């Protein structure tokens, strides 16, 4: 009788950790657009109203959105074509928004985006006006609110995208009466429509054709928008919106670790942050007092709440605690880029200025700095002036011309885990320890807390 085969060992943890669903909010200016989007896409949708005022109103209600800090906010609606490549009934992902005065904003979160849309203060209804506007602005589409939307999103620190369905082609003429058919809430004024049809019966045929095309365009746009919600947050990372790596012993992690990460995420507009607890710091050669699984759990409790106040996904990676031996950042970055080669050039590494001064002692440090750019936060006794001087000298002597740009314009941060461990060993709960992290410490008796509690009980 043959002995059963042993099950294969589980695969090692991926460097990127476990993803959560992308939090996407869709904003629709018009009521009929919202109805179609809700039918074909499974996304929370916010109503706006046409034009810049409608968009600004929608952002003023942000506290009432299903996600006040979404990973991505998407403007979805119809637009008119300004060139023949934009076919009525199709949809387009917008890369650039502009105004006739030449102002331009760029969305860098969706790689497939290629269309350019111009925001017009008025409906552009004739073929002559469409072609003239297209030539003047090099835009593919025209709408009433795209630039205001991009401005509001960037002002709120939110990543944005625009999906536009093409409701009318470059040679299609819109009825002149259309300008008065929509109210400020984006609802159709039915009485005005009926009066206009009574005065010009042919209008009914024209509106029916426009309606059919617009519904087809919105259905296509809804499917595209729904697809954006299926994107892994890491796919939103690029050189302008990097993946932020934050490594350390986190023994234990506390509020100052979390605030440092949150501030860096805001400064860099990072869609995703990867917190990587180390198994063993090779420069200290001391095993952290708390076991790996406890530090992973404490990191979850400490860092995940950042998502409620910053538009970011925070992931805790077990890549280093799962590897035997010392934890080398180079190995972690190399594993990450092997798993996700598209992230090349899109990584930043969050460091305190004290760690930066030791960077030449790191394993394969030159190769590491070729793969990931540091994002440096000042730690006392350093100040911004001293770190700036160090970076300039380091850049000249070591050949990293971009070194002065590594420093983030953030207040200095003091991280004192040693003092926190001493307080715990004395039976004191320090400020800044998350509730679930404290439960982990007290239940396991970490950092001598169990011994301190026994001493207190004995007394």
SULLINVEN-V539198 format. One record per residue. N is the residue number from 1. RES is the residue in one letter. PSI is psi as a letter, one per 40 degrees, with the letter a starting at -180 (NA if undefined). NEAR is the number of other C-alpha atoms within 8 Angstrom. Layout:
n=[N/N]
res=[RES/RES]
psi=[PSI/PSI]
near=[NEAR/NEAR]
This chain:
n=[1/2/3/4/5/6/7/8/9/10/11/12/13/14/15/16/17/18/19/20/21/22/23/24/25/26/27/28/29/30/31/32/33/34/35/36/37/38/39/40/41/42/43/44/45/46/47/48/49/50/51/52/53/54/55/56/57/58/59/60/61/62/63/64/65/66/67/68/69/70/71/72/73/74/75/76/77/78/79/80/81/82/83/84/85/86/87/88/89/90/91/92/93/94/95/96/97/98/99/100/101/102/103/104/105/106/107/108/109/110/111/112/113/114/115/116/117/118/119/120/121/122/123/124/125/126/127/128/129/130/131/132/133/134/135/136/137/138/139/140/141/142/143/144/145/146/147/148/149/150/151/152/153/154/155/156/157/158/159/160/161/162/163/164/165/166/167/168/169/170/171/172/173/174/175/176/177/178/179/180/181/182/183/184/185/186/187/188/189/190/191/192/193/194/195/196/197/198/199/200/201/202/203/204/205/206/207/208/209/210/211/212/213/214/215/216/217/218/219/220/221/222/223/224/225/226/227/228/229/230/231/232/233/234/235/236/237/238/239/240/241/242/243/244/245/246/247/248/249/250/251/252/253/254/255/256/257/258/259/260/261/262/263/264/265/266/267/268/269/270/271/272/273/274/275/276/277/278/279/280/281/282/283/284/285/286/287/288/289/290/291/292/293/294/295/296/297/298/299/300/301/302/303/304/305/306/307/308/309/310/311/312/313/314/315/316/317/318/319/320/321/322/323/324/325/326/327/328/329/330/331/332/333/334/335/336/337/338/339/340/341/342/343/344/345/346/347/348/349/350/351/352/353/354/355/356/357/358/359/360/361/362/363/364/365/366/367/368/369/370/371/372/373/374/375/376/377/378/379/380/381/382/383/384/385/386/387/388/389/390/391/392/393/394/395/396/397/398/399/400/401/402/403/404/405/406/407/408/409/410/411/412/413/414/415/416/417/418/419/420/421/422/423/424/425/426/427/428/429/430/431/432/433/434/435/436/437/438/439/440/441/442/443/444/445/446/447/448/449/450/451/452/453/454/455/456/457/458/459]
res=[X/X/X/X/X/X/X/X/X/X/X/X/X/X/X/X/X/X/X/X/X/X/X/X/X/X/X/X/X/X/X/X/X/X/X/X/X/X/X/X/X/X/X/X/X/X/X/X/X/X/X/X/X/X/X/X/X/X/X/X/X/X/X/X/X/X/X/X/X/X/X/X/X/X/X/X/X/X/X/X/X/X/X/X/X/X/X/X/X/X/X/X/X/X/X/X/X/X/X/X/X/X/X/X/X/X/X/X/X/X/X/X/X/X/X/X/X/X/X/X/X/X/X/X/X/X/X/X/X/X/X/X/X/X/X/X/X/X/X/X/X/X/X/X/X/X/X/X/X/X/X/X/X/X/X/X/X/X/X/X/X/X/X/X/X/X/X/X/X/X/X/X/X/X/X/X/X/X/X/X/X/X/X/X/X/X/X/X/X/X/X/X/X/X/X/X/X/X/X/X/X/X/X/X/X/X/X/X/X/X/X/X/X/X/X/X/X/X/X/X/X/X/X/X/X/X/X/X/X/X/X/X/X/X/X/X/X/X/X/X/X/X/X/X/X/X/X/X/X/X/X/X/X/X/X/X/X/X/X/X/X/X/X/X/X/X/X/X/X/X/X/X/X/X/X/X/X/X/X/X/X/X/X/X/X/X/X/X/X/X/X/X/X/X/X/X/X/X/X/X/X/X/X/X/X/X/X/X/X/X/X/X/X/X/X/X/X/X/X/X/X/X/X/X/X/X/X/X/X/X/X/X/X/X/X/X/X/X/X/X/X/X/X/X/X/X/X/X/X/X/X/X/X/X/X/X/X/X/X/X/X/X/X/X/X/X/X/X/X/X/X/X/X/X/X/X/X/X/X/X/X/X/X/X/X/X/X/X/X/X/X/X/X/X/X/X/X/X/X/X/X/X/X/X/X/X/X/X/X/X/X/X/X/X/X/X/X/X/X/X/X/X/X/X/X/X/X/X/X/X/X/X/X/X/X/X/X/X/X/X/X/X/X/X/X/X/X/X/X/X/X/X/X/X/X/X/X/X/X]
psi=[h/h/i/i/i/i/i/i/i/i/i/i/i/i/d/e/a/h/i/i/i/h/h/h/h/h/h/h/d/i/d/d/d/d/d/d/d/d/d/e/i/f/i/h/h/h/i/c/i/i/i/d/d/d/d/d/d/d/d/e/e/d/d/e/i/d/h/d/g/i/d/h/h/h/h/h/a/i/i/i/i/e/i/e/e/h/h/h/e/i/i/i/h/h/d/i/i/i/i/d/e/e/h/h/i/h/h/f/e/h/d/e/h/e/i/h/h/h/h/i/e/i/h/h/d/i/d/d/d/d/d/d/d/d/d/d/e/f/i/d/i/h/a/e/e/d/d/d/d/d/d/d/d/d/d/e/f/i/i/i/i/h/h/h/i/h/d/h/i/d/e/h/h/i/h/d/e/d/d/e/e/h/a/d/e/e/i/h/g/d/d/d/d/d/d/d/d/d/d/g/d/d/d/d/d/d/d/d/d/d/d/d/d/d/d/d/d/d/d/d/d/d/d/d/d/d/d/d/e/e/h/h/d/d/e/e/h/i/d/d/g/i/h/h/h/h/i/i/d/g/g/i/i/a/d/d/d/d/d/d/d/d/d/d/d/d/d/e/f/h/d/i/h/h/h/g/h/i/d/h/h/d/e/d/f/h/h/i/d/h/i/d/d/d/d/d/d/d/d/d/d/d/d/d/e/d/d/e/e/h/g/i/h/h/i/h/h/e/d/d/e/e/h/i/a/i/h/h/d/d/d/d/d/d/d/d/d/d/d/g/d/e/e/h/e/f/h/i/h/h/i/i/d/d/d/d/d/e/d/e/e/i/h/f/d/d/d/d/e/d/d/h/h/i/h/h/h/h/h/i/e/i/i/d/d/d/d/d/d/d/d/d/d/d/d/d/d/e/f/g/d/e/d/d/e/d/h/i/g/i/i/i/h/h/h/g/d/d/d/d/d/d/d/d/d/e/e/h/h/i/i/e/h/i/d/d/d/d/d/d/d/d/d/e/f/i/f/e/d/d/d/d/d/d/d/d/d/d/NA]
near=[2/3/4/4/4/4/4/4/4/4/4/6/9/10/11/9/12/7/8/5/7/11/9/14/15/12/13/15/17/14/13/7/14/12/8/12/12/10/7/9/10/7/10/8/10/10/12/14/16/15/10/10/8/13/16/11/9/12/8/7/8/8/6/6/9/6/8/9/11/12/14/12/14/13/14/16/13/13/12/13/17/15/11/8/5/12/9/13/15/12/13/12/12/15/14/12/15/14/12/11/4/7/7/8/10/7/11/9/11/9/5/5/9/9/12/13/14/16/14/12/6/5/8/9/11/10/10/6/9/13/11/8/12/13/8/7/11/8/13/14/16/14/13/12/12/13/12/10/12/11/9/11/12/10/7/6/9/13/12/13/14/11/15/15/18/20/14/15/14/12/6/9/8/8/8/6/7/8/7/7/11/12/10/8/13/12/11/8/9/7/6/9/9/8/8/11/11/7/6/7/9/7/10/8/8/9/8/8/8/10/8/8/13/15/11/10/16/17/11/12/17/13/10/10/12/11/8/8/11/8/9/9/12/8/7/11/16/13/8/9/14/15/16/13/12/12/10/8/11/11/9/11/13/12/10/10/9/12/8/10/10/10/9/12/14/10/8/9/11/13/16/14/14/14/12/13/16/12/16/13/14/9/6/5/8/7/7/9/7/10/7/9/6/9/14/11/10/14/14/9/12/14/9/11/8/11/11/8/7/10/12/14/12/12/13/13/15/13/13/12/12/9/8/6/6/9/13/10/9/11/8/11/11/8/9/12/11/7/8/7/8/5/11/8/8/13/14/12/11/14/11/10/12/9/8/9/7/8/8/7/7/9/7/7/11/7/8/11/9/7/10/12/10/10/12/12/16/16/13/8/4/10/10/7/6/8/12/10/8/8/11/10/8/11/13/9/6/6/7/8/7/7/10/10/6/11/11/10/6/8/6/9/10/7/7/6/11/6/7/10/10/9/11/14/12/9/10/7/8/8/4/7/12/11/7/8/13/10/8/12/11/10/7/7/10/12/11/10/14/10/9/12/9/8/8/8/6/5/4]
